[in-house]
């Protein structure tokens, strides 16, 4: 999922049957939906808005760290 700049996505289902998608490395960025696909779609929108906010405030956008094996 290149839309997420290399960050790991985790999908969870809550007790009410709603799906939650979040970045493992940035757990404060999350979104929900009725289906896994909807949660991922909403996370894509949230990530775009977070990056826009960082840019507007002249802050560096977080990057996913890759650890060599």
PDB file of N, CA, C and O in Angstrom:
ATOM      1  N   UNK A   1       0.835  -1.185   0.000  1.00  0.00           N
ATOM      2  CA  UNK A   1       0.000   0.000   0.000  1.00  0.00           C
ATOM      3  C   UNK A   1       0.874   1.241   0.000  1.00  0.00           C
ATOM      4  O   UNK A   1       1.172   1.793   1.059  1.00  0.00           O
ATOM      5  N   UNK A   2       1.274   1.669  -1.144  1.00  0.00           N
ATOM      6  CA  UNK A   2       2.149   2.829  -1.238  1.00  0.00           C
ATOM      7  C   UNK A   2       1.469   4.105  -0.772  1.00  0.00           C
ATOM      8  O   UNK A   2       2.145   5.100  -0.509  1.00  0.00           O
ATOM      9  N   UNK A   3       0.137   4.097  -0.662  1.00  0.00           N
ATOM     10  CA  UNK A   3      -0.576   5.279  -0.177  1.00  0.00           C
ATOM     11  C   UNK A   3      -0.162   5.643   1.240  1.00  0.00           C
ATOM     12  O   UNK A   3      -0.409   6.763   1.689  1.00  0.00           O
ATOM     13  N   UNK A   4       0.459   4.718   1.943  1.00  0.00           N
ATOM     14  CA  UNK A   4       0.779   4.930   3.345  1.00  0.00           C
ATOM     15  C   UNK A   4       2.274   5.095   3.593  1.00  0.00           C
ATOM     16  O   UNK A   4       2.732   4.970   4.729  1.00  0.00           O
ATOM     17  N   UNK A   5       3.026   5.372   2.553  1.00  0.00           N
ATOM     18  CA  UNK A   5       4.439   5.749   2.665  1.00  0.00           C
ATOM     19  C   UNK A   5       5.278   4.760   3.463  1.00  0.00           C
ATOM     20  O   UNK A   5       6.203   5.163   4.167  1.00  0.00           O
ATOM     21  N   UNK A   6       4.971   3.490   3.362  1.00  0.00           N
ATOM     22  CA  UNK A   6       5.782   2.469   4.009  1.00  0.00           C
ATOM     23  C   UNK A   6       5.405   2.143   5.442  1.00  0.00           C
ATOM     24  O   UNK A   6       6.012   1.259   6.048  1.00  0.00           O
ATOM     25  N   UNK A   7       4.420   2.834   5.999  1.00  0.00           N
ATOM     26  CA  UNK A   7       3.990   2.527   7.361  1.00  0.00           C
ATOM     27  C   UNK A   7       3.172   1.240   7.374  1.00  0.00           C
ATOM     28  O   UNK A   7       2.501   0.911   6.395  1.00  0.00           O
ATOM     29  N   UNK A   8       3.232   0.518   8.486  1.00  0.00           N
ATOM     30  CA  UNK A   8       2.502  -0.729   8.663  1.00  0.00           C
ATOM     31  C   UNK A   8       1.084  -0.420   9.125  1.00  0.00           C
ATOM     32  O   UNK A   8       0.882   0.360  10.056  1.00  0.00           O
ATOM     33  N   UNK A   9       0.106  -1.035   8.470  1.00  0.00           N
ATOM     34  CA  UNK A   9      -1.299  -0.845   8.816  1.00  0.00           C
ATOM     35  C   UNK A   9      -1.774  -2.048   9.624  1.00  0.00           C
ATOM     36  O   UNK A   9      -1.481  -3.195   9.287  1.00  0.00           O
ATOM     37  N   UNK A  10      -2.513  -1.765  10.698  1.00  0.00           N
ATOM     38  CA  UNK A  10      -3.140  -2.840  11.464  1.00  0.00           C
ATOM     39  C   UNK A  10      -4.651  -2.638  11.412  1.00  0.00           C
ATOM     40  O   UNK A  10      -5.145  -1.523  11.583  1.00  0.00           O
ATOM     41  N   UNK A  11      -5.368  -3.711  11.176  1.00  0.00           N
ATOM     42  CA  UNK A  11      -6.830  -3.695  11.169  1.00  0.00           C
ATOM     43  C   UNK A  11      -7.345  -4.457  12.376  1.00  0.00           C
ATOM     44  O   UNK A  11      -6.886  -5.561  12.671  1.00  0.00           O
ATOM     45  N   UNK A  12      -8.299  -3.859  13.069  1.00  0.00           N
ATOM     46  CA  UNK A  12      -8.918  -4.482  14.236  1.00  0.00           C
ATOM     47  C   UNK A  12     -10.426  -4.367  14.103  1.00  0.00           C
ATOM     48  O   UNK A  12     -10.929  -3.456  13.445  1.00  0.00           O
ATOM     49  N   UNK A  13     -11.135  -5.277  14.717  1.00  0.00           N
ATOM     50  CA  UNK A  13     -12.587  -5.167  14.772  1.00  0.00           C
ATOM     51  C   UNK A  13     -12.970  -4.994  16.234  1.00  0.00           C
ATOM     52  O   UNK A  13     -12.496  -5.734  17.096  1.00  0.00           O
ATOM     53  N   UNK A  14     -13.835  -4.011  16.516  1.00  0.00           N
ATOM     54  CA  UNK A  14     -14.201  -3.761  17.908  1.00  0.00           C
ATOM     55  C   UNK A  14     -15.415  -4.606  18.304  1.00  0.00           C
ATOM     56  O   UNK A  14     -15.950  -5.367  17.497  1.00  0.00           O
ATOM     57  N   UNK A  15     -15.835  -4.454  19.556  1.00  0.00           N
ATOM     58  CA  UNK A  15     -16.934  -5.266  20.084  1.00  0.00           C
ATOM     59  C   UNK A  15     -18.260  -5.022  19.371  1.00  0.00           C
ATOM     60  O   UNK A  15     -19.148  -5.874  19.396  1.00  0.00           O
ATOM     61  N   UNK A  16     -18.395  -3.850  18.730  1.00  0.00           N
ATOM     62  CA  UNK A  16     -19.628  -3.519  18.011  1.00  0.00           C
ATOM     63  C   UNK A  16     -19.597  -3.956  16.551  1.00  0.00           C
ATOM     64  O   UNK A  16     -20.566  -3.748  15.821  1.00  0.00           O
ATOM     65  N   UNK A  17     -18.487  -4.562  16.122  1.00  0.00           N
ATOM     66  CA  UNK A  17     -18.367  -5.007  14.744  1.00  0.00           C
ATOM     67  C   UNK A  17     -17.831  -3.957  13.792  1.00  0.00           C
ATOM     68  O   UNK A  17     -17.817  -4.166  12.579  1.00  0.00           O
ATOM     69  N   UNK A  18     -17.388  -2.821  14.333  1.00  0.00           N
ATOM     70  CA  UNK A  18     -16.791  -1.777  13.497  1.00  0.00           C
ATOM     71  C   UNK A  18     -15.309  -2.065  13.304  1.00  0.00           C
ATOM     72  O   UNK A  18     -14.652  -2.612  14.189  1.00  0.00           O
ATOM     73  N   UNK A  19     -14.790  -1.690  12.140  1.00  0.00           N
ATOM     74  CA  UNK A  19     -13.385  -1.907  11.815  1.00  0.00           C
ATOM     75  C   UNK A  19     -12.582  -0.654  12.089  1.00  0.00           C
ATOM     76  O   UNK A  19     -13.034   0.460  11.825  1.00  0.00           O
ATOM     77  N   UNK A  20     -11.390  -0.844  12.620  1.00  0.00           N
ATOM     78  CA  UNK A  20     -10.469   0.253  12.909  1.00  0.00           C
ATOM     79  C   UNK A  20      -9.157  -0.051  12.201  1.00  0.00           C
ATOM     80  O   UNK A  20      -8.621  -1.154  12.302  1.00  0.00           O
ATOM     81  N   UNK A  21      -8.650   0.945  11.485  1.00  0.00           N
ATOM     82  CA  UNK A  21      -7.346   0.834  10.833  1.00  0.00           C
ATOM     83  C   UNK A  21      -6.443   1.891  11.446  1.00  0.00           C
ATOM     84  O   UNK A  21      -6.856   3.035  11.636  1.00  0.00           O
ATOM     85  N   UNK A  22      -5.202   1.506  11.756  1.00  0.00           N
ATOM     86  CA  UNK A  22      -4.253   2.490  12.277  1.00  0.00           C
ATOM     87  C   UNK A  22      -2.845   2.101  11.865  1.00  0.00           C
ATOM     88  O   UNK A  22      -2.574   0.966  11.473  1.00  0.00           O
ATOM     89  N   UNK A  23      -1.955   3.084  11.968  1.00  0.00           N
ATOM     90  CA  UNK A  23      -0.545   2.835  11.705  1.00  0.00           C
ATOM     91  C   UNK A  23       0.073   2.235  12.961  1.00  0.00           C
ATOM     92  O   UNK A  23      -0.114   2.769  14.055  1.00  0.00           O
ATOM     93  N   UNK A  24       0.798   1.148  12.823  1.00  0.00           N
ATOM     94  CA  UNK A  24       1.476   0.547  13.968  1.00  0.00           C
ATOM     95  C   UNK A  24       2.486   1.539  14.540  1.00  0.00           C
ATOM     96  O   UNK A  24       2.591   1.697  15.756  1.00  0.00           O
ATOM     97  N   UNK A  25       3.226   2.205  13.654  1.00  0.00           N
ATOM     98  CA  UNK A  25       4.283   3.122  14.090  1.00  0.00           C
ATOM     99  C   UNK A  25       3.743   4.472  14.568  1.00  0.00           C
ATOM    100  O   UNK A  25       4.432   5.183  15.300  1.00  0.00           O
ATOM    101  N   UNK A  26       2.533   4.830  14.171  1.00  0.00           N
ATOM    102  CA  UNK A  26       1.905   6.103  14.556  1.00  0.00           C
ATOM    103  C   UNK A  26       0.482   5.809  15.038  1.00  0.00           C
ATOM    104  O   UNK A  26      -0.478   6.127  14.336  1.00  0.00           O
ATOM    105  N   UNK A  27       0.330   5.208  16.224  1.00  0.00           N
ATOM    106  CA  UNK A  27      -0.987   4.731  16.651  1.00  0.00           C
ATOM    107  C   UNK A  27      -2.034   5.826  16.853  1.00  0.00           C
ATOM    108  O   UNK A  27      -3.225   5.525  16.929  1.00  0.00           O
ATOM    109  N   UNK A  28      -1.614   7.089  16.943  1.00  0.00           N
ATOM    110  CA  UNK A  28      -2.584   8.168  17.105  1.00  0.00           C
ATOM    111  C   UNK A  28      -3.304   8.496  15.803  1.00  0.00           C
ATOM    112  O   UNK A  28      -4.279   9.247  15.809  1.00  0.00           O
ATOM    113  N   UNK A  29      -2.835   7.942  14.687  1.00  0.00           N
ATOM    114  CA  UNK A  29      -3.493   8.159  13.396  1.00  0.00           C
ATOM    115  C   UNK A  29      -4.300   6.909  13.089  1.00  0.00           C
ATOM    116  O   UNK A  29      -3.748   5.847  12.803  1.00  0.00           O
ATOM    117  N   UNK A  30      -5.628   7.058  13.154  1.00  0.00           N
ATOM    118  CA  UNK A  30      -6.498   5.905  12.948  1.00  0.00           C
ATOM    119  C   UNK A  30      -7.794   6.357  12.289  1.00  0.00           C
ATOM    120  O   UNK A  30      -8.092   7.549  12.218  1.00  0.00           O
ATOM    121  N   UNK A  31      -8.548   5.389  11.816  1.00  0.00           N
ATOM    122  CA  UNK A  31      -9.844   5.660  11.204  1.00  0.00           C
ATOM    123  C   UNK A  31     -10.690   4.403  11.310  1.00  0.00           C
ATOM    124  O   UNK A  31     -10.172   3.302  11.496  1.00  0.00           O
ATOM    125  N   UNK A  32     -11.988   4.583  11.189  1.00  0.00           N
ATOM    126  CA  UNK A  32     -12.880   3.446  11.313  1.00  0.00           C
ATOM    127  C   UNK A  32     -13.871   3.360  10.178  1.00  0.00           C
ATOM    128  O   UNK A  32     -14.035   4.298   9.397  1.00  0.00           O
ATOM    129  N   UNK A  33     -14.532   2.214  10.099  1.00  0.00           N
ATOM    130  CA  UNK A  33     -15.549   2.004   9.079  1.00  0.00           C
ATOM    131  C   UNK A  33     -16.322   0.727   9.334  1.00  0.00           C
ATOM    132  O   UNK A  33     -16.002  -0.054  10.230  1.00  0.00           O
ATOM    133  N   UNK A  34     -17.347   0.536   8.522  1.00  0.00           N
ATOM    134  CA  UNK A  34     -18.183  -0.658   8.651  1.00  0.00           C
ATOM    135  C   UNK A  34     -17.514  -1.906   8.089  1.00  0.00           C
ATOM    136  O   UNK A  34     -17.881  -3.026   8.446  1.00  0.00           O
ATOM    137  N   UNK A  35     -16.532  -1.712   7.210  1.00  0.00           N
ATOM    138  CA  UNK A  35     -15.807  -2.824   6.590  1.00  0.00           C
ATOM    139  C   UNK A  35     -14.311  -2.530   6.666  1.00  0.00           C
ATOM    140  O   UNK A  35     -13.921  -1.381   6.878  1.00  0.00           O
ATOM    141  N   UNK A  36     -13.470  -3.544   6.498  1.00  0.00           N
ATOM    142  CA  UNK A  36     -12.028  -3.281   6.465  1.00  0.00           C
ATOM    143  C   UNK A  36     -11.660  -2.296   5.353  1.00  0.00           C
ATOM    144  O   UNK A  36     -10.812  -1.424   5.541  1.00  0.00           O
ATOM    145  N   UNK A  37     -12.300  -2.444   4.202  1.00  0.00           N
ATOM    146  CA  UNK A  37     -12.003  -1.560   3.072  1.00  0.00           C
ATOM    147  C   UNK A  37     -12.359  -0.113   3.388  1.00  0.00           C
ATOM    148  O   UNK A  37     -11.620   0.804   3.028  1.00  0.00           O
ATOM    149  N   UNK A  38     -13.482   0.091   4.054  1.00  0.00           N
ATOM    150  CA  UNK A  38     -13.890   1.450   4.409  1.00  0.00           C
ATOM    151  C   UNK A  38     -12.938   2.041   5.444  1.00  0.00           C
ATOM    152  O   UNK A  38     -12.587   3.217   5.353  1.00  0.00           O
ATOM    153  N   UNK A  39     -12.520   1.255   6.413  1.00  0.00           N
ATOM    154  CA  UNK A  39     -11.577   1.744   7.420  1.00  0.00           C
ATOM    155  C   UNK A  39     -10.259   2.147   6.766  1.00  0.00           C
ATOM    156  O   UNK A  39      -9.680   3.174   7.120  1.00  0.00           O
ATOM    157  N   UNK A  40      -9.784   1.349   5.815  1.00  0.00           N
ATOM    158  CA  UNK A  40      -8.540   1.673   5.112  1.00  0.00           C
ATOM    159  C   UNK A  40      -8.721   2.930   4.271  1.00  0.00           C
ATOM    160  O   UNK A  40      -7.830   3.778   4.225  1.00  0.00           O
ATOM    161  N   UNK A  41      -9.853   3.055   3.614  1.00  0.00           N
ATOM    162  CA  UNK A  41     -10.135   4.247   2.813  1.00  0.00           C
ATOM    163  C   UNK A  41     -10.149   5.497   3.694  1.00  0.00           C
ATOM    164  O   UNK A  41      -9.601   6.533   3.317  1.00  0.00           O
ATOM    165  N   UNK A  42     -10.768   5.397   4.853  1.00  0.00           N
ATOM    166  CA  UNK A  42     -10.812   6.527   5.787  1.00  0.00           C
ATOM    167  C   UNK A  42      -9.422   6.834   6.337  1.00  0.00           C
ATOM    168  O   UNK A  42      -9.085   7.998   6.553  1.00  0.00           O
ATOM    169  N   UNK A  43      -8.616   5.802   6.563  1.00  0.00           N
ATOM    170  CA  UNK A  43      -7.245   6.023   7.032  1.00  0.00           C
ATOM    171  C   UNK A  43      -6.434   6.739   5.960  1.00  0.00           C
ATOM    172  O   UNK A  43      -5.604   7.593   6.273  1.00  0.00           O
ATOM    173  N   UNK A  44      -6.668   6.397   4.709  1.00  0.00           N
ATOM    174  CA  UNK A  44      -5.984   7.064   3.595  1.00  0.00           C
ATOM    175  C   UNK A  44      -6.293   8.574   3.626  1.00  0.00           C
ATOM    176  O   UNK A  44      -5.395   9.396   3.441  1.00  0.00           O
ATOM    177  N   UNK A  45      -7.554   8.928   3.859  1.00  0.00           N
ATOM    178  CA  UNK A  45      -7.952  10.336   3.944  1.00  0.00           C
ATOM    179  C   UNK A  45      -7.300  10.987   5.156  1.00  0.00           C
ATOM    180  O   UNK A  45      -6.771  12.094   5.056  1.00  0.00           O
ATOM    181  N   UNK A  46      -7.335  10.310   6.300  1.00  0.00           N
ATOM    182  CA  UNK A  46      -6.729  10.860   7.518  1.00  0.00           C
ATOM    183  C   UNK A  46      -5.242  11.112   7.328  1.00  0.00           C
ATOM    184  O   UNK A  46      -4.733  12.148   7.756  1.00  0.00           O
ATOM    185  N   UNK A  47      -4.537  10.181   6.690  1.00  0.00           N
ATOM    186  CA  UNK A  47      -3.097  10.321   6.470  1.00  0.00           C
ATOM    187  C   UNK A  47      -2.807  11.514   5.558  1.00  0.00           C
ATOM    188  O   UNK A  47      -1.861  12.266   5.792  1.00  0.00           O
ATOM    189  N   UNK A  48      -3.622  11.681   4.525  1.00  0.00           N
ATOM    190  CA  UNK A  48      -3.443  12.834   3.633  1.00  0.00           C
ATOM    191  C   UNK A  48      -3.624  14.136   4.411  1.00  0.00           C
ATOM    192  O   UNK A  48      -2.848  15.075   4.230  1.00  0.00           O
ATOM    193  N   UNK A  49      -4.630  14.202   5.268  1.00  0.00           N
ATOM    194  CA  UNK A  49      -4.880  15.408   6.056  1.00  0.00           C
ATOM    195  C   UNK A  49      -3.772  15.656   7.077  1.00  0.00           C
ATOM    196  O   UNK A  49      -3.387  16.803   7.305  1.00  0.00           O
ATOM    197  N   UNK A  50      -3.261  14.602   7.686  1.00  0.00           N
ATOM    198  CA  UNK A  50      -2.148  14.749   8.629  1.00  0.00           C
ATOM    199  C   UNK A  50      -0.931  15.313   7.912  1.00  0.00           C
ATOM    200  O   UNK A  50      -0.275  16.222   8.420  1.00  0.00           O
ATOM    201  N   UNK A  51      -0.627  14.781   6.735  1.00  0.00           N
ATOM    202  CA  UNK A  51       0.530  15.281   5.980  1.00  0.00           C
ATOM    203  C   UNK A  51       0.329  16.741   5.572  1.00  0.00           C
ATOM    204  O   UNK A  51       1.273  17.530   5.612  1.00  0.00           O
ATOM    205  N   UNK A  52      -0.890  17.100   5.181  1.00  0.00           N
ATOM    206  CA  UNK A  52      -1.177  18.496   4.841  1.00  0.00           C
ATOM    207  C   UNK A  52      -0.958  19.400   6.049  1.00  0.00           C
ATOM    208  O   UNK A  52      -0.408  20.493   5.914  1.00  0.00           O
ATOM    209  N   UNK A  53      -1.382  18.955   7.223  1.00  0.00           N
ATOM    210  CA  UNK A  53      -1.205  19.744   8.440  1.00  0.00           C
ATOM    211  C   UNK A  53       0.270  19.943   8.768  1.00  0.00           C
ATOM    212  O   UNK A  53       0.692  21.051   9.100  1.00  0.00           O
ATOM    213  N   UNK A  54       1.054  18.873   8.674  1.00  0.00           N
ATOM    214  CA  UNK A  54       2.494  18.993   8.909  1.00  0.00           C
ATOM    215  C   UNK A  54       3.098  20.013   7.950  1.00  0.00           C
ATOM    216  O   UNK A  54       3.893  20.860   8.357  1.00  0.00           O
ATOM    217  N   UNK A  55       2.722  19.932   6.689  1.00  0.00           N
ATOM    218  CA  UNK A  55       3.256  20.847   5.681  1.00  0.00           C
ATOM    219  C   UNK A  55       2.853  22.286   5.984  1.00  0.00           C
ATOM    220  O   UNK A  55       3.684  23.190   5.904  1.00  0.00           O
ATOM    221  N   UNK A  56       1.595  22.503   6.329  1.00  0.00           N
ATOM    222  CA  UNK A  56       1.110  23.852   6.629  1.00  0.00           C
ATOM    223  C   UNK A  56       1.818  24.459   7.833  1.00  0.00           C
ATOM    224  O   UNK A  56       1.964  25.678   7.920  1.00  0.00           O
ATOM    225  N   UNK A  57       2.254  23.619   8.757  1.00  0.00           N
ATOM    226  CA  UNK A  57       2.926  24.097   9.968  1.00  0.00           C
ATOM    227  C   UNK A  57       4.447  24.003   9.857  1.00  0.00           C
ATOM    228  O   UNK A  57       5.162  24.107  10.854  1.00  0.00           O
ATOM    229  N   UNK A  58       4.930  23.805   8.629  1.00  0.00           N
ATOM    230  CA  UNK A  58       6.376  23.725   8.366  1.00  0.00           C
ATOM    231  C   UNK A  58       7.074  22.690   9.243  1.00  0.00           C
ATOM    232  O   UNK A  58       8.181  22.919   9.732  1.00  0.00           O
ATOM    233  N   UNK A  59       6.418  21.555   9.433  1.00  0.00           N
ATOM    234  CA  UNK A  59       6.987  20.458  10.208  1.00  0.00           C
ATOM    235  C   UNK A  59       7.318  19.301   9.270  1.00  0.00           C
ATOM    236  O   UNK A  59       6.674  19.110   8.239  1.00  0.00           O
ATOM    237  N   UNK A  60       8.319  18.549   9.646  1.00  0.00           N
ATOM    238  CA  UNK A  60       8.700  17.383   8.842  1.00  0.00           C
ATOM    239  C   UNK A  60       7.623  16.306   8.950  1.00  0.00           C
ATOM    240  O   UNK A  60       7.136  16.007  10.040  1.00  0.00           O
ATOM    241  N   UNK A  61       7.263  15.735   7.818  1.00  0.00           N
ATOM    242  CA  UNK A  61       6.300  14.635   7.790  1.00  0.00           C
ATOM    243  C   UNK A  61       7.012  13.376   8.283  1.00  0.00           C
ATOM    244  O   UNK A  61       8.108  13.072   7.811  1.00  0.00           O
ATOM    245  N   UNK A  62       6.413  12.637   9.223  1.00  0.00           N
ATOM    246  CA  UNK A  62       7.051  11.407   9.705  1.00  0.00           C
ATOM    247  C   UNK A  62       7.328  10.440   8.555  1.00  0.00           C
ATOM    248  O   UNK A  62       6.562  10.355   7.596  1.00  0.00           O
ATOM    249  N   UNK A  63       8.421   9.728   8.673  1.00  0.00           N
ATOM    250  CA  UNK A  63       8.769   8.716   7.672  1.00  0.00           C
ATOM    251  C   UNK A  63       8.917   7.367   8.364  1.00  0.00           C
ATOM    252  O   UNK A  63       9.336   7.282   9.519  1.00  0.00           O
ATOM    253  N   UNK A  64       8.568   6.330   7.638  1.00  0.00           N
ATOM    254  CA  UNK A  64       8.710   4.971   8.159  1.00  0.00           C
ATOM    255  C   UNK A  64      10.182   4.587   8.127  1.00  0.00           C
ATOM    256  O   UNK A  64      10.863   4.784   7.121  1.00  0.00           O
ATOM    257  N   UNK A  65      10.660   4.045   9.223  1.00  0.00           N
ATOM    258  CA  UNK A  65      12.049   3.599   9.288  1.00  0.00           C
ATOM    259  C   UNK A  65      12.138   2.166   8.802  1.00  0.00           C
ATOM    260  O   UNK A  65      11.317   1.323   9.164  1.00  0.00           O
ATOM    261  N   UNK A  66      13.124   1.902   7.995  1.00  0.00           N
ATOM    262  CA  UNK A  66      13.365   0.546   7.510  1.00  0.00           C
ATOM    263  C   UNK A  66      14.635   0.020   8.168  1.00  0.00           C
ATOM    264  O   UNK A  66      15.684   0.663   8.117  1.00  0.00           O
ATOM    265  N   UNK A  67      14.533  -1.131   8.774  1.00  0.00           N
ATOM    266  CA  UNK A  67      15.677  -1.743   9.438  1.00  0.00           C
ATOM    267  C   UNK A  67      16.214  -2.840   8.532  1.00  0.00           C
ATOM    268  O   UNK A  67      15.480  -3.745   8.133  1.00  0.00           O
ATOM    269  N   UNK A  68      17.482  -2.754   8.216  1.00  0.00           N
ATOM    270  CA  UNK A  68      18.108  -3.758   7.344  1.00  0.00           C
ATOM    271  C   UNK A  68      18.240  -5.075   8.092  1.00  0.00           C
ATOM    272  O   UNK A  68      18.556  -5.103   9.281  1.00  0.00           O
ATOM    273  N   UNK A  69      17.996  -6.151   7.385  1.00  0.00           N
ATOM    274  CA  UNK A  69      18.084  -7.479   8.004  1.00  0.00           C
ATOM    275  C   UNK A  69      19.510  -7.957   8.045  1.00  0.00           C
ATOM    276  O   UNK A  69      19.779  -9.055   8.531  1.00  0.00           O
TER     277      UNK A  69
END
